[in-house]
Amino acid sequence: LRSSRGCGVSPYSLSPSSYNSTPTRLAFNSLERMSEKVPAFRKVSLQELEDNRIDFRYRDECAHILIPLNACRRRTRYSVFKCVDLRHAYEACQYERYKKRVKSNLEKKL
């Protein structure tokens, strides 16, 4: 299904071969619900990262969301009001990584 707010691709239901398939609706009401459904780490192959021209600084645990997000951005010509659900999912993933880094740094100091 296509969202009226953007591409609406669920980054957690995509397999590497389906990045260009019909998007599905991403429906998370809060970060808490999202953190329950997010896999701990989904590895994207180096070949996929190279094929999608992902820069080295973005090759992290959230790259599996960035690939369909960039595809959606290109498809919608970088419209600000499109791909909102994927952008939110990517930013939430980055925020979760940030919280993990802060927690591990605090544990190292103690």
All heavy atoms as an XYZ file, in Angstrom:
911
protein
N       0.830     -1.182      0.000
C       0.000      0.000      0.000
C       0.868      1.236      0.000
O       1.921      1.257      0.608
C      -0.887      0.013      1.232
C      -1.880     -1.124      1.377
C      -2.541     -1.033      2.728
C      -2.866     -1.110      0.274
N       0.399      2.269     -0.607
C       1.168      3.489     -0.695
C       0.599      4.523      0.269
O      -0.600      4.789      0.268
C       1.142      4.009     -2.110
C       2.191      5.030     -2.334
C       2.388      5.221     -3.826
N       3.450      6.166     -3.997
C       4.646      5.857     -4.377
N       4.937      4.631     -4.669
N       5.575      6.767     -4.498
N       1.432      5.098      1.056
C       1.013      6.088      2.033
C       0.808      7.422      1.337
O       1.506      7.765      0.392
C       2.091      6.221      3.106
O       1.858      7.360      3.895
N      -0.123      8.209      1.823
C      -0.317      9.543      1.266
C       0.780     10.485      1.731
O       0.976     11.544      1.149
C      -1.680     10.083      1.686
O      -1.738     10.190      3.096
N       1.519     10.105      2.772
C       2.568     10.962      3.303
C       3.929     10.653      2.706
O       4.885     11.348      2.977
C       2.646     10.790      4.813
C       1.425     11.329      5.503
C       1.447     11.083      6.983
N       2.727     11.325      7.588
C       3.136     10.777      8.707
N       2.348      9.945      9.339
N       4.307     11.035      9.208
N       4.072      9.643      1.926
C       5.370      9.323      1.367
C       5.410      7.901      0.872
O       4.374      7.303      0.604
N       6.590      7.367      0.773
C       6.752      6.021      0.219
C       6.204      4.960      1.151
O       5.679      3.957      0.703
C       8.223      5.751     -0.076
S       8.797      6.708     -1.457
N       6.361      5.127      2.446
C       5.790      4.206      3.397
C       6.368      2.806      3.354
O       5.681      1.855      3.652
N       7.627      2.662      3.010
C       8.247      1.346      2.949
C       8.669      0.935      4.341
O       9.289      1.693      5.058
C       9.476      1.368      2.020
C      10.171      0.029      2.026
C       9.068      1.748      0.627
N       8.308     -0.258      4.731
C       8.739     -0.764      6.013
C      10.143     -1.326      5.874
O      10.351     -2.302      5.156
C       7.801     -1.867      6.495
O       8.319     -2.445      7.655
N      11.133     -0.728      6.531
C      12.508     -1.198      6.375
C      12.750     -2.552      7.017
O      13.746     -3.190      6.756
C      13.329     -0.121      7.067
C      12.399      0.492      8.032
C      11.032      0.411      7.421
N      11.825     -3.027      7.858
C      12.032     -4.271      8.562
C      11.417     -5.458      7.837
O      11.623     -6.581      8.216
C      11.471     -4.158      9.977
C      12.010     -2.935     10.643
C      11.214     -1.836     10.893
C      13.365     -2.842     10.934
C      11.733     -0.688     11.450
C      13.883     -1.702     11.492
C      13.068     -0.639     11.752
O      13.598      0.491     12.289
N      10.640     -5.186      6.797
C      10.030     -6.276      6.055
C      10.682     -6.468      4.695
O      10.226     -7.256      3.898
C       8.539     -6.005      5.861
O       8.365     -4.863      5.066
N      11.740     -5.711      4.424
C      12.388     -5.789      3.119
C      13.491     -6.827      3.103
O      14.255     -6.951      4.049
C      13.003     -4.436      2.750
C      12.030     -3.317      2.486
C      12.795     -2.031      2.263
C      11.175     -3.618      1.292
N      13.561     -7.537      2.037
C      14.711     -8.396      1.800
C      15.572     -7.654      0.783
O      15.086     -6.773      0.079
C      14.275     -9.747      1.249
O      13.664     -9.576     -0.009
N      16.860     -7.959      0.695
C      17.721     -7.234     -0.227
C      17.218     -7.244     -1.670
O      17.423     -6.296     -2.397
C      19.059     -7.964     -0.107
C      19.026     -8.570      1.242
C      17.580     -8.906      1.505
N      16.527     -8.279     -2.095
C      16.056     -8.339     -3.474
C      14.770     -7.552     -3.685
O      14.358     -7.354     -4.815
C      15.833     -9.794     -3.868
O      14.841    -10.350     -3.031
N      14.144     -7.069     -2.611
C      12.863     -6.383     -2.768
C      12.949     -4.882     -2.511
O      11.932     -4.254     -2.270
C      11.844     -6.994     -1.820
O      12.201     -6.717     -0.491
N      14.129     -4.290     -2.567
C      14.249     -2.863     -2.300
C      13.481     -2.017     -3.314
O      13.060     -0.928     -3.004
C      15.709     -2.428     -2.276
C      16.441     -2.869     -1.047
C      17.754     -3.274     -1.114
C      15.824     -2.885      0.185
C      18.428     -3.683      0.006
C      16.489     -3.296      1.317
C      17.796     -3.687      1.215
O      18.462     -4.087      2.320
N      13.302     -2.510     -4.521
C      12.592     -1.745     -5.531
C      11.177     -2.241     -5.755
O      10.539     -1.883     -6.723
C      13.376     -1.793     -6.849
C      14.710     -1.094     -6.699
O      14.802     -0.082     -6.028
N      15.730     -1.637     -7.306
N      10.664     -3.088     -4.864
C       9.319     -3.616     -5.024
C       8.298     -2.628     -4.465
O       8.626     -1.575     -3.953
C       9.200     -4.964     -4.330
O       9.348     -4.785     -2.946
N       7.038     -2.997     -4.524
C       5.956     -2.139     -4.057
C       6.102     -1.875     -2.569
O       6.229     -2.793     -1.771
C       4.601     -2.815     -4.310
O       4.536     -3.153     -5.689
C       3.469     -1.892     -3.942
N       6.088     -0.599     -2.159
C       6.261     -0.263     -0.746
C       5.056     -0.653      0.099
O       3.940     -0.713     -0.374
C       6.432      1.249     -0.749
C       6.240      1.725     -2.109
C       6.038      0.562     -3.012
N       5.313     -0.916      1.350
C       4.246     -1.190      2.310
C       4.242     -0.102      3.367
O       5.205      0.632      3.535
C       4.461     -2.555      2.984
O       5.741     -2.545      3.603
C       4.366     -3.678      1.985
N       3.187     -0.008      4.076
C       3.014      1.070      5.063
C       3.789      0.772      6.336
O       3.689     -0.313      6.894
C       1.526      1.193      5.385
C       1.215      2.194      6.464
C       0.892      3.521      5.847
N       0.410      4.396      6.895
C       1.008      5.518      7.197
N       2.046      5.909      6.544
N       0.535      6.272      8.155
N       4.552      1.760      6.787
C       5.275      1.656      8.044
C       4.407      2.281      9.128
O       4.084      3.453      9.061
C       6.615      2.384      7.950
C       7.456      2.468      9.197
C       7.888      1.070      9.608
C       8.666      3.334      8.964
N       3.973      1.498     10.095
C       3.036      2.010     11.089
C       3.579      1.798     12.489
O       3.375      0.769     13.099
C       1.697      1.315     10.947
N       4.291      2.791     12.990
C       4.762      2.777     14.370
C       4.209      4.018     15.047
O       4.345      5.115     14.536
C       6.286      2.800     14.450
C       6.929      1.559     13.929
C       7.869      1.626     12.931
C       6.600      0.328     14.447
C       8.467      0.486     12.453
C       7.188     -0.817     13.976
C       8.128     -0.735     12.963
N       3.584      3.856     16.177
C       2.995      4.993     16.872
C       3.989      5.689     17.786
O       3.825      6.849     18.078
C       1.785      4.544     17.686
C       0.666      4.083     16.806
O       0.542      4.555     15.682
N      -0.144      3.163     17.286
N       4.995      4.969     18.259
C       5.941      5.587     19.168
C       7.272      4.875     19.075
O       7.382      3.799     18.505
C       5.414      5.518     20.605
O       5.374      4.171     21.005
N       8.279      5.504     19.638
C       9.605      4.890     19.634
C       9.619      3.610     20.464
O      10.358      2.686     20.158
C      10.642      5.865     20.189
C      10.998      7.031     19.285
C      11.958      7.976     20.009
C      11.611      6.547     18.001
N       8.786      3.548     21.505
C       8.758      2.345     22.326
C       8.265      1.146     21.519
O       8.848      0.077     21.575
C       7.860      2.540     23.555
C       8.419      3.525     24.553
C       8.135      4.973     24.171
O       7.157      5.232     23.443
O       8.892      5.840     24.589
N       7.171      1.336     20.780
C       6.654      0.244     19.955
C       7.661     -0.125     18.879
O       7.813     -1.276     18.527
C       5.338      0.651     19.298
C       4.170      0.484     20.225
C       2.864      0.617     19.524
N       2.738     -0.408     18.490
C       2.029     -0.252     17.394
N       1.410      0.877     17.174
N       1.941     -1.213     16.514
N       8.341      0.879     18.344
C       9.292      0.612     17.283
C      10.469     -0.199     17.803
O      10.928     -1.130     17.150
C       9.795      1.916     16.688
C      10.628      1.711     15.478
S      11.014      3.275     14.771
C      12.520      2.842     14.011
N      10.947      0.126     18.996
C      12.102     -0.580     19.524
C      11.783     -2.051     19.795
O      12.677     -2.883     19.815
C      12.609      0.099     20.793
O      11.626      0.047     21.787
N      10.505     -2.378     20.008
C      10.132     -3.771     20.198
C      10.211     -4.565     18.891
O      10.480     -5.747     18.902
C       8.694     -3.856     20.722
C       8.522     -3.263     22.097
C       7.063     -3.156     22.479
O       6.207     -3.621     21.709
O       6.793     -2.597     23.541
N       9.982     -3.903     17.761
C       9.918     -4.587     16.483
C      11.224     -4.539     15.701
O      11.384     -5.243     14.727
C       8.808     -3.982     15.628
C       7.452     -4.169     16.234
C       6.379     -3.659     15.328
C       5.040     -3.901     15.983
N       3.949     -3.862     15.042
N      12.146     -3.703     16.114
C      13.392     -3.544     15.383
C      14.320     -4.711     15.668
O      14.556     -5.044     16.825
C      14.093     -2.225     15.785
C      15.440     -2.094     15.129
C      13.225     -1.050     15.431
N      14.842     -5.362     14.623
C      15.827     -6.409     14.878
C      17.107     -5.795     15.450
O      17.398     -4.627     15.210
C      16.074     -7.013     13.495
C      15.548     -6.030     12.524
C      14.537     -5.186     13.227
N      17.839     -6.568     16.229
C      19.035     -6.042     16.888
C      20.040     -5.503     15.876
O      20.572     -4.420     16.042
C      19.670     -7.132     17.733
N      20.298     -6.236     14.821
C      21.228     -5.755     13.807
C      20.946     -6.499     12.519
O      20.934     -7.717     12.492
C      22.677     -5.995     14.245
C      23.682     -5.551     13.223
C      23.877     -4.219     12.966
C      24.405     -6.473     12.515
C      24.796     -3.814     12.023
C      25.332     -6.085     11.579
C      25.528     -4.744     11.328
N      20.675     -5.759     11.505
C      20.435     -6.375     10.213
C      21.596     -5.994      9.316
O      21.794     -4.827      8.985
C      19.129     -5.877      9.620
C      18.907     -6.472      8.262
C      17.583     -6.070      7.710
N      17.472     -6.636      6.390
C      16.349     -7.017      5.878
N      15.249     -6.898      6.568
N      16.303     -7.506      4.670
N      22.342     -6.977      8.925
C      23.541     -6.721      8.150
C      23.190     -6.584      6.675
O      22.471     -7.396      6.120
C      24.529     -7.862      8.334
C      25.863     -7.584      7.722
C      26.853     -8.619      8.120
C      28.187     -8.271      7.500
N      29.266     -8.935      8.160
N      23.703     -5.538      6.080
C      23.568     -5.320      4.650
C      24.925     -5.635      4.038
O      25.960     -5.203      4.544
C      23.171     -3.857      4.350
C      23.020     -3.627      2.870
C      21.892     -3.508      5.073
N      24.912     -6.396      2.977
C      26.186     -6.818      2.387
C      26.942     -5.628      1.806
O      26.355     -4.603      1.435
C      25.954     -7.860      1.296
O      25.371     -7.261      0.170
N      28.232     -5.772      1.743
C      29.083     -4.725      1.193
C      28.739     -4.451     -0.264
O      28.760     -3.299     -0.706
C      30.551     -5.152      1.328
C      31.601     -4.094      1.062
C      31.416     -2.917      1.985
C      32.984     -4.690      1.252
N      28.374     -5.485     -0.990
C      27.998     -5.320     -2.398
C      26.735     -4.463     -2.527
O      26.652     -3.597     -3.397
C      27.776     -6.692     -3.053
C      27.484     -6.608     -4.531
C      28.649     -6.017     -5.304
O      29.804     -6.313     -5.021
N      28.357     -5.159     -6.255
N      25.757     -4.683     -1.636
C      24.536     -3.871     -1.660
C      24.842     -2.414     -1.352
O      24.282     -1.515     -1.977
C      23.537     -4.384     -0.632
C      22.853     -5.660     -1.003
C      21.921     -6.077      0.097
O      22.415     -6.637      1.087
O      20.717     -5.823     -0.050
N      25.723     -2.189     -0.385
C      26.099     -0.818     -0.046
C      26.789     -0.140     -1.215
O      26.540      1.040     -1.507
C      26.997     -0.815      1.191
C      26.327     -1.271      2.488
C      27.352     -1.423      3.586
C      25.230     -0.310      2.894
N      27.664     -0.854     -1.899
C      28.343     -0.288     -3.065
C      27.375     -0.057     -4.219
O      27.447      0.970     -4.893
C      29.483     -1.197     -3.501
C      30.636     -1.211     -2.530
C      31.704     -2.224     -2.881
O      31.573     -2.901     -3.923
O      32.667     -2.338     -2.116
N      26.472     -1.002     -4.454
C      25.495     -0.861     -5.541
C      24.585      0.343     -5.329
O      24.190      1.005     -6.286
C      24.636     -2.114     -5.664
C      25.425     -3.301     -6.177
O      26.555     -3.101     -6.699
O      24.922     -4.438     -6.038
N      24.257      0.615     -4.077
C      23.381      1.740     -3.760
C      24.153      3.020     -3.458
O      23.560      4.010     -3.028
C      22.477      1.380     -2.583
C      21.463      0.350     -2.964
O      20.570      0.636     -3.743
N      21.611     -0.855     -2.441
N      25.443      2.985     -3.631
C      26.331      4.144     -3.454
C      26.162      4.799     -2.076
O      26.019      6.009     -1.963
C      26.104      5.174     -4.561
C      26.461      4.637     -5.914
C      26.255      5.658     -6.964
N      24.816      5.867     -7.127
C      24.297      6.753     -7.941
N      25.057      7.508     -8.667
N      22.987      6.888     -8.031
N      26.185      3.972     -1.038
C      26.109      4.471      0.335
C      27.513      4.875      0.767
O      28.447      4.083      0.684
C      25.548      3.395      1.287
C      24.173      2.917      0.820
C      25.490      3.902      2.712
C      23.089      3.962      0.837
N      27.656      6.106      1.224
C      28.942      6.622      1.654
C      29.427      5.857      2.894
O      28.636      5.339      3.671
C      28.804      8.106      1.978
C      30.135      8.811      2.071
O      31.160      8.214      1.705
O      30.154      9.977      2.518
N      30.738      5.806      3.089
C      31.325      5.047      4.195
C      30.814      5.504      5.549
O      30.621      4.696      6.446
C      32.850      5.139      4.166
C      33.468      4.321      3.088
C      34.026      4.924      1.984
C      33.476      2.943      3.154
C      34.588      4.174      0.967
C      34.028      2.176      2.156
C      34.598      2.805      1.053
N      30.594      6.793      5.719
C      30.163      7.285      7.034
C      28.741      6.868      7.388
O      28.334      6.991      8.536
C      30.305      8.793      7.109
C      29.470      9.535      6.121
C      29.733     11.000      6.183
N      29.197     11.624      4.983
C      29.357     12.869      4.683
N      30.053     13.640      5.479
N      28.838     13.356      3.585
N      27.954      6.386      6.404
C      26.587      5.943      6.664
C      26.450      4.423      6.674
O      25.352      3.900      6.767
C      25.634      6.522      5.621
C      25.627      8.025      5.631
C      26.105      8.738      4.546
C      25.174      8.732      6.721
C      26.113     10.117      4.547
C      25.175     10.114      6.746
C      25.646     10.802      5.639
O      25.655     12.162      5.659
N      27.539      3.702      6.594
C      27.506      2.239      6.592
C      27.538      1.729      8.030
O      28.566      1.326      8.553
C      28.685      1.681      5.793
C      28.603      2.046      4.333
C      29.730      1.456      3.547
N      29.631      1.881      2.148
C      30.344      1.365      1.173
N      31.222      0.407      1.417
N      30.186      1.813     -0.050
N      26.391      1.752      8.656
C      26.286      1.342     10.054
C      25.082      0.431     10.224
O      24.580     -0.125      9.249
C      26.186      2.573     10.958
C      25.047      3.498     10.555
O      24.196      3.091      9.745
O      25.007      4.632     11.065
N      24.612      0.284     11.455
C      23.485     -0.598     11.728
C      22.189     -0.112     11.097
O      21.229     -0.864     11.000
C      23.281     -0.751     13.242
C      24.374     -1.525     13.927
C      25.484     -0.611     14.426
O      25.397      0.623     14.219
O      26.430     -1.122     15.013
N      22.126      1.138     10.686
C      20.906      1.710     10.116
C      20.936      1.754      8.586
O      20.016      2.304      7.979
C      20.691      3.109     10.666
S      20.550      3.154     12.464
N      21.927      1.171      7.977
C      22.035      1.207      6.513
C      20.902      0.455      5.845
O      20.521      0.786      4.716
C      23.378      0.636      6.073
N      20.331     -0.535      6.531
C      19.220     -1.281      5.936
C      17.977     -0.409      5.782
O      17.094     -0.723      4.997
C      18.900     -2.522      6.770
C      18.353     -2.220      8.118
N      19.160     -1.824      9.171
C      17.091     -2.239      8.591
C      18.406     -1.628     10.236
N      17.139     -1.869      9.914
N      17.889      0.705      6.503
C      16.792      1.650      6.351
C      17.168      2.726      5.334
O      16.328      3.207      4.582
C      16.430      2.304      7.699
C      16.104      1.243      8.731
C      15.260      3.264      7.541
C      15.916      1.785     10.126
N      18.446      3.077      5.306
C      18.900      4.148      4.424
C      18.769      3.782      2.949
O      18.468      4.644      2.124
C      20.356      4.498      4.755
C      20.937      5.697      4.022
C      20.137      6.956      4.346
C      22.391      5.886      4.402
N      18.959      2.520      2.605
C      18.875      2.112      1.201
C      17.477      2.368      0.639
O      17.332      3.054     -0.379
C      19.327      0.655      1.034
C      20.833      0.556      1.318
C      19.005      0.146     -0.366
C      21.347     -0.861      1.382
N      16.395      1.865      1.270
C      15.067      2.188      0.725
C      14.694      3.657      0.875
O      13.955      4.198      0.057
C      14.112      1.296      1.496
C      14.869      0.728      2.614
C      16.314      0.874      2.332
N      15.228      4.337      1.907
C      14.959      5.769      2.070
C      15.538      6.554      0.907
O      14.872      7.417      0.333
C      15.527      6.266      3.398
C      15.441      7.782      3.644
C      13.991      8.250      3.645
C      16.131      8.144      4.946
N      16.769      6.257      0.533
C      17.373      6.962     -0.596
C      16.650      6.641     -1.900
O      16.495      7.516     -2.754
C      18.856      6.619     -0.710
C      19.680      7.333      0.337
O      19.230      8.301      0.941
N      20.874      6.850      0.571
N      16.201      5.404     -2.059
C      15.437      5.042     -3.258
C      14.132      5.834     -3.307
O      13.738      6.333     -4.367
C      15.164      3.544     -3.270
N      13.466      5.961     -2.164
C      12.232      6.732     -2.101
C      12.502      8.207     -2.391
O      11.739      8.859     -3.105
C      11.592      6.569     -0.728
S      10.057      7.473     -0.502
N      13.586      8.733     -1.858
C      13.940     10.135     -2.119
C      14.181     10.375     -3.601
O      13.742     11.389     -4.148
C      15.194     10.507     -1.322
C      14.945     10.671      0.149
C      16.246     10.889      0.884
N      16.028     11.245      2.272
C      16.974     11.247      3.194
N      18.212     10.896      2.874
N      16.705     11.588      4.423
N      14.886      9.472     -4.244
C      15.132      9.638     -5.680
C      13.833      9.539     -6.470
O      13.617     10.296     -7.416
C      16.130      8.601     -6.174
C      17.567      8.910     -5.781
C      18.542      7.992     -6.471
N      18.408      6.606     -6.043
C      18.997      6.072     -4.991
N      19.797      6.812     -4.242
N      18.820      4.798     -4.683
N      12.967      8.606     -6.076
C      11.692      8.408     -6.773
C      10.792      9.635     -6.653
O      10.063      9.976     -7.582
C      10.991      7.192     -6.183
C      10.344      6.316     -7.165
C       9.704      5.048     -6.605
N       9.498      4.922     -5.180
C      10.259      4.178     -4.365
N      11.294      3.511     -4.823
N       9.987      4.101     -3.079
N      10.828     10.314     -5.509
C       9.960     11.468     -5.274
C      10.694     12.789     -5.485
O      10.162     13.845     -5.121
C       9.400     11.420     -3.848
O      10.477     11.430     -2.917
C       8.544     10.199     -3.632
N      11.874     12.725     -6.049
C      12.688     13.919     -6.351
C      12.946     14.768     -5.103
O      12.821     15.986     -5.133
C      12.041     14.735     -7.451
C      11.958     13.963     -8.731
C      11.414     14.773     -9.825
N      11.302     13.913    -11.004
C      10.821     14.307    -12.143
N      10.411     15.530    -12.292
N      10.747     13.472    -13.147
N      13.269     14.114     -4.012
C      13.659     14.733     -2.740
C      12.610     15.692     -2.193
O      12.928     16.717     -1.610
C      15.013     15.438     -2.872
C      16.133     14.463     -3.086
C      16.488     14.040     -4.368
C      16.826     13.938     -2.013
C      17.510     13.132     -4.566
C      17.840     13.035     -2.201
C      18.182     12.639     -3.478
O      19.184     11.741     -3.670
N      11.343     15.370     -2.394
C      10.265     16.185     -1.853
C      10.299     16.107     -0.326
O      10.468     15.039      0.253
C       8.920     15.688     -2.367
O       7.876     16.442     -1.775
N      10.097     17.257      0.308
C      10.186     17.341      1.768
C       9.067     16.552      2.446
O       9.257     15.991      3.522
C      10.129     18.820      2.208
C      10.141     18.945      3.721
C      11.269     19.599      1.607
N       7.905     16.483      1.825
C       6.738     15.867      2.450
C       6.570     14.401      2.085
O       5.574     13.792      2.445
C       5.481     16.641      2.074
C       5.577     18.084      2.451
C       5.760     19.054      1.487
C       5.523     18.460      3.779
C       5.866     20.385      1.846
C       5.636     19.786      4.144
C       5.805     20.760      3.171
N       7.516     13.828      1.375
C       7.442     12.421      0.987
C       8.428     11.619      1.840
O       9.322     12.170      2.458
C       7.787     12.239     -0.494
C       6.968     13.079     -1.427
C       5.573     12.553     -1.522
C       4.779     13.414     -2.496
N       3.590     12.787     -2.933
N       8.255     10.339      1.870
C       9.168      9.415      2.565
C       9.273      9.715      4.064
O      10.296      9.442      4.689
C      10.559      9.424      1.938
S      10.575      9.269      0.158
N       8.232     10.264      4.634
C       8.262     10.688      6.037
C       8.446      9.496      6.969
O       9.231      9.564      7.926
C       6.970     11.469      6.379
C       6.938     11.840      7.845
C       6.864     12.704      5.520
N       7.751      8.396      6.699
C       7.832      7.237      7.591
C       9.226      6.625      7.580
O       9.757      6.257      8.635
C       6.807      6.188      7.185
C       5.380      6.693      7.364
O       5.143      7.474      8.288
O       4.529      6.287      6.560
N       9.825      6.528      6.408
C      11.183      5.981      6.338
C      12.193      6.913      6.996
O      13.106      6.455      7.682
C      11.579      5.743      4.880
C      11.107      4.437      4.284
C      11.421      4.386      2.804
C      11.752      3.278      4.987
N      12.031      8.215      6.785
C      12.948      9.174      7.405
C      12.836      9.103      8.925
O      13.850      9.119      9.639
C      12.639     10.589      6.915
C      13.640     11.615      7.420
C      13.501     12.942      6.712
N      12.134     13.356      6.509
C      11.443     14.111      7.364
N      11.982     14.499      8.497
N      10.206     14.464      7.088
N      11.602      8.971      9.425
C      11.418      8.842     10.869
C      12.064      7.557     11.391
O      12.713      7.562     12.439
C       9.935      8.853     11.216
C       9.662      8.557     12.647
N       9.910      9.455     13.656
C       9.208      7.436     13.254
C       9.607      8.908     14.819
N       9.175      7.681     14.603
N      11.890      6.466     10.658
C      12.490      5.196     11.080
C      14.013      5.291     11.089
O      14.669      4.792     12.010
C      12.040      4.068     10.161
N      14.592      5.953     10.085
C      16.049      6.104     10.026
C      16.549      6.978     11.176
O      17.531      6.638     11.843
C      16.467      6.695      8.683
C      17.946      6.872      8.539
C      18.783      5.775      8.406
C      18.523      8.133      8.568
C      20.148      5.922      8.301
C      19.891      8.291      8.451
C      20.701      7.193      8.320
O      22.053      7.340      8.215
N      15.876      8.088     11.421
C      16.290      8.969     12.518
C      16.125      8.287     13.870
O      16.949      8.471     14.771
C      15.504     10.273     12.463
C      15.897     11.131     11.278
C      14.988     12.328     11.087
O      13.971     12.446     11.800
O      15.301     13.140     10.204
N      15.071      7.488     14.033
C      14.873      6.750     15.283
C      15.977      5.714     15.469
O      16.478      5.515     16.585
C      13.506      6.077     15.290
N      16.373      5.065     14.386
C      17.467      4.089     14.458
C      18.773      4.781     14.866
O      19.504      4.284     15.719
C      17.622      3.399     13.102
S      18.934      2.169     13.048
N      19.045      5.940     14.266
C      20.247      6.690     14.624
C      20.206      7.128     16.087
O      21.226      7.098     16.782
C      20.391      7.923     13.718
C      20.707      7.590     12.290
C      22.106      7.040     12.134
O      23.011      7.333     12.905
N      22.284      6.213     11.123
N      19.025      7.530     16.557
C      18.888      7.944     17.948
C      19.125      6.779     18.902
O      19.784      6.935     19.944
C      17.500      8.549     18.179
C      17.262      8.993     19.589
C      18.002     10.031     20.148
C      16.299      8.384     20.375
C      17.796     10.443     21.455
C      16.082      8.783     21.674
C      16.826      9.812     22.211
O      16.614     10.212     23.503
N      18.615      5.603     18.550
C      18.850      4.419     19.383
C      20.343      4.088     19.440
O      20.861      3.719     20.494
C      18.054      3.223     18.856
C      16.561      3.344     19.058
C      16.173      3.406     20.513
O      16.769      2.690     21.336
O      15.246      4.183     20.831
N      21.037      4.214     18.314
C      22.493      3.988     18.294
C      23.193      4.991     19.203
O      24.120      4.650     19.935
C      23.043      4.126     16.875
C      22.706      2.987     15.962
C      23.412      3.103     14.629
N      24.857      3.060     14.830
C      25.696      4.022     14.449
N      25.269      5.079     13.849
N      26.985      3.894     14.660
N      22.747      6.264     19.151
C      23.330      7.303     19.988
C      23.140      6.969     21.467
O      24.084      7.068     22.264
C      22.686      8.653     19.661
C      23.027      9.735     20.643
C      24.279     10.350     20.638
C      22.103     10.150     21.601
C      24.597     11.340     21.549
C      22.410     11.133     22.504
C      23.656     11.723     22.477
O      23.973     12.697     23.392
N      21.937      6.529     21.851
C      21.694      6.190     23.251
C      22.570      5.025     23.696
O      23.070      5.023     24.816
C      20.219      5.849     23.469
C      19.317      7.044     23.385
C      17.914      6.843     23.917
C      17.256      5.589     23.558
N      15.842      5.502     23.966
N      22.775      4.045     22.831
C      23.649      2.920     23.168
C      25.092      3.379     23.363
O      25.779      2.923     24.277
C      23.592      1.850     22.087
C      22.308      1.063     22.073
C      22.318      0.049     20.946
C      20.988     -0.634     20.824
N      20.935     -1.548     19.677
N      25.551      4.285     22.487
C      26.926      4.801     22.632
C      27.098      5.567     23.928
O      28.105      5.417     24.627
C      27.283      5.698     21.442
C      27.605      4.968     20.184
C      28.294      5.866     19.162
N      27.649      7.140     18.974
C      26.722      7.410     18.071
N      26.299      6.450     17.264
N      26.210      8.615     17.951
N      26.133      6.410     24.260
C      26.207      7.187     25.497
C      26.220      6.257     26.705
O      27.019      6.431     27.630
C      25.040      8.193     25.581
C      24.929      8.800     26.964
C      25.200      9.267     24.535
N      25.360      5.248     26.680
C      25.298      4.301     27.806
C      26.613      3.539     27.965
O      27.103      3.394     29.079
C      24.144      3.326     27.568
C      23.923      2.373     28.707
C      22.740      1.470     28.432
C      22.557      0.489     29.554
N      21.429     -0.418     29.307
N      27.185      3.091     26.841
C      28.437      2.344     26.941
C      29.588      3.250     27.401
O      30.452      2.817     28.147
C      28.780      1.688     25.617
O      29.090      2.652     24.649
N      29.574      4.521     26.980
C      30.612      5.442     27.431
C      30.493      5.748     28.918
O      31.496      5.877     29.618
C      30.562      6.754     26.623
C      31.094      6.576     25.226
O      31.845      5.644     24.953
N      30.704      7.456     24.330
N      29.264      5.849     29.408
C      29.076      6.072     30.842
C      29.515      4.856     31.646
O      30.104      5.005     32.722
C      27.606      6.369     31.137
C      27.119      7.758     30.724
C      25.624      7.872     30.957
C      27.866      8.833     31.478
N      29.253      3.661     31.141
C      29.676      2.457     31.833
C      31.198      2.335     31.851
O      31.781      1.834     32.814
C      29.048      1.220     31.163
C      27.565      1.114     31.409
C      26.926      0.003     30.608
O      27.627     -0.622     29.782
O      25.728     -0.230     30.780
N      31.850      2.779     30.797
C      33.313      2.737     30.756
C      33.921      3.689     31.772
O      34.958      3.405     32.342
C      33.825      3.103     29.354
C      33.587      2.020     28.332
C      34.077      2.473     26.970
C      33.722      1.451     25.915
N      34.136      1.924     24.575
N      33.277      4.831     31.999
C      33.812      5.809     32.944
C      33.681      5.344     34.374
O      34.454      5.730     35.240
C      33.087      7.145     32.768
C      33.494      7.879     31.525
C      32.796      9.220     31.445
C      33.227      9.964     30.190
N      32.584     11.262     30.076
N      32.671      4.533     34.648
C      32.450      4.084     36.034
C      33.327      2.950     36.417
O      34.080      2.324     36.182
C      30.993      3.663     36.222
C      29.985      4.784     36.037
C      28.580      4.233     36.201
C      30.219      5.884     37.063
